[in-house]
Amino acid sequence: MASIIKTSINLGSIPKDKIFHGKKGQYLPITITINDEVDQFGNQGPVVVEQSKEEREAKTPKTYLGNCRVVWTNGDNVGTAPRDNAPAQAAPQAVMADDDLPF
C-alpha cells in the first residue's frame, strides 16, 4: 500500500443516470485527482463523477462530489496533506550513493 486517501462525498450530488448495475450491486464511476498543491482548506484534489470521452470533448461541466486528502503515505507515492495548519510532509527523495568518491 502506498497511500491512504480520505474523502467524503455529497450523496445529493450523485446523478442517478450515472449509476449502473453490476454483478454485485450498484456502482458509480468516479475520478479522484491528487494535485501537487494543497488548497486553502487542506484538500489535495476533487472527487468527480467520471465523464465519457464524448462529455470531455463537449466540455460538459464536471459533477463535483467532494474533495480528498492524503492522510498517510509510505513515501513512494504522494505527500500527505497538512493537519491543523501544519506544513505538508514532503515525499522523501532518493539518495544516490557514489562509491567512487575518495572520501
Summary of the structure (lengths in Angstrom):
residues: 103
radius of gyration: 18.9
end to end distance: 37.9
largest distance: 67.4
contacts: 205
relative contact order: 0.23
helix: 11%
strand: 32%
